[in-house]
Amino acid sequence: MTATRTESSSSRSAGNNRGTLPTRYVRESVSEMRKVLWPSRSELVTYSVVVIIFVVIMVAIVAGLDIGFAKLTLLMFG
């Protein structure tokens, strides 16, 4: 038989921890944000330009297909 670790009933009850849960969440969130490797300004500008160019290209492709299918539909159905 294997032993399992169980939480005590006091740590499971939300009534005792209501005041500490939000502060614990904020503390852990700040701790995780400190671990993030943030991009430099030049990396951020580069990534932003790449995304904007990609979006413009995709919009052009979709618009071209839309116009093409609209003209094809008008030719077929008058």
N, C-alpha and C positions, 0 to 999 in steps of 0.2 A: 504494500500500500504506500502511495506517495503522499507526502505532506504538501498541502497547498497553503499559501499565505492568504489569509482573509483579513479584510478591513474590520476594524472594530465598529460597533454599532454607532458610536458617537461620531466617528469621522464620516459615516454614511448619511447621517441625518442632516438635512439642509437647514434645519432650524438653528443649529448652533453656529453655522459657518456663514450665515447670510451677510454679515458685515465684512468678512475677510475675503469672500470669493471675488468681488470686483477688484479689490486691491491686489490680490494674487494674480488675477488675469492681466492687469495693467503692468505689474512688475515682470511677469513672464514675457509679455509682449515687448516691453522695452529691452529685455535681455535678448530676445530673438532678433530684434531690429539692429542691435549692436553687432550681431554676427554677419549681417548682410554685407556683401562686397558691393559698394555703391560705385557706379560708373563715374569716370571723370567727366568734366564738362565737354571735352572734345569727343569722347566716346558717345556721350549723350546726343550731341549734335549730329554725329555720323549716323547713329542708329535712327534718329528721328528723320533725317534726310532719306535714308534707305526706305523706311516705312512709308513716307509720303510719296516717293517715286513709285514704289510698288502699288500703292493704292491708286495713284493716277493711272498707271498702266492697266490695272484691273478694271477701273471705271471705263477707260477707253475701249477695252475689249468687250465688256458687257454692253456698252452703248452701241458699239458697232454691230454686235450680234442682234441687238434689239431693233436697230434701224433696218438691218438686212432682213430679218424675219418679218418686220412690218411691211416692207416693200414686197417681199415674196408673197405674203398673205394678200396684199392688195392686188397683185398680179393674178393670183389664183382665183380670188373670189370677187374681184371687181371693185 
